[in-house]
Amino acid sequence: MTASGNIKAGDRLVHKVFPPITRHTLALYCGASGDHNPIHVDIDFAKAAGFPDVFAHGMLVMAYLGQALTDVAPPSRLRSFSTRFVAITQLGAKLTCEGTVTELFAVDGERRARLALTTRDDRGEVKLEGSAIVAL
């Protein structure tokens, strides 16, 4: 993260692009998370449910955003992190996670920044919106 004295409202602190989501990624996430919902790995199940194909777990997309955030603000500086799921993330989506400073403030003498967070796919569709507070 930039030296805390140089950060101002409007600065983009978080920016990370992830490779396209593959079937392999979804299968690995199923095993790691314990979320074995077939909608994410079984194309026949997904089609029977009315979807054209499997799609990413919402929590996988949130994990990408969390990784992008902690790349610039180590977990020891993270004071809050919340998201809202906006849209389904399709197989093959290439996600970009961003975070922009919306406010600078202090709590008990600790300088903090509030960030507006978004995750978008390569078509620009928002998949997650959220916020975080990080200590500077």
N, C-alpha and C positions, 0 to 999 in steps of 0.2 A: 504494500500500500504506500502511496505517496506520503511524504512527511506530513504529519497532521496539520501543521501550520499552513500548508499550501492548499488544502482541500477547501472547496467552496460549493455552495448549492449549485446544482446544474452539472457538476463534474460526473462523468461516467467512470466509475471505479471498477465495475465488473463487466467483462466482455470475454466470452469463451464460446467457441464453436465446436460442436461435437460431431463425430462422424455419423453417417446415416445409421439408423436403428435397423438391425438385421434380425432375422429369425433366431440366429445364434445368440445374440444379445438378450432377446426375450427369454430364451430357454435358460441361459445362465442366471438371469435375474429371478426366474421362477425358483430355481434351486437355492439361490442365495437368500431370497426373502421368505421362502416358504409359501408364497402366493402362487398356487398352482391352478388358478382359474383357467379353464381351457379356452376362454375367449381370447387369451393372449398367445396361445401356442398351437391350437388345433383349428386349422382352416375350415374343416367341415363343420365344426361347432360354431365358429364365427359366422359362416354363411347361413347356417340354420337359424341363427339369431338375427339375421337380416343385415349383416355387415359384409362388405366385399372381401375382407381378409382379417387376419388377426391385427391387433393394435397394441401399443405399448401400455404398460401399467402406469397409472397416474403417479404412483410413488417412485417409479424409475425416473420419470421426467423431473419430479421434485428433487430426487437425488442428484441429477445432473446440475440443477440450479444450486443446490447446496454445495456441490463440489466447486462450481465456478465462484461462489461466494467465499468459500474457505480458502481458495487459491489466493485471494487478496486480503482476507481478514482471517487470520488463524482462529480456530475454535475458541481459544482462550479470550479472544476479543469479541466474540459473538454474544450479544445480550438478548436478542430475540430474532426469530425467523418464522415467518408464516406465509402461506400461499393459499391461493384459491384456484381450483381446477377450472379451466375455461372451455377447453375443447379436447376431443380425442386426438391422440398423436398416432398417426398412421405409420405402418411399417415403411421403412425407407426414409423417414423424415430426418433431415439434418437440422439439429436444433442449435439455436444461438441464445445464450443466456446473457442478460445485461442487468446492470444495477446502477442507478443514478442517484446522487445525493439530492435529497429534497429538503433536508433540515440539518442544521448543526446546533447542538445544545450541550449542556453539562448537567450531570447528576452527581451530587456529592463530590464535586471537584473533578470528575472524570469527563473529559471531552468525548462526545459521541456524535455519530452521524446516522441519520435515518435514510435508508435507501429504498427507492421504488424499484422493484424487481420484475422482470418479464422473461419469459421463454417463448420464442417464436420458431416456427418451422421455416424451411427455405422458401416458402411461398409468402412469408410474412404474417401468417395466421398466429395469433396469440394462443398459446397452450396453457400457460400459467401466468398468474399475476401474483405479486406478493410484496412483502416488505421485510426489512431487517434493520436492526439497530446494532451498530458496531462501535466499540470503543476505539478511539483514535490514539 
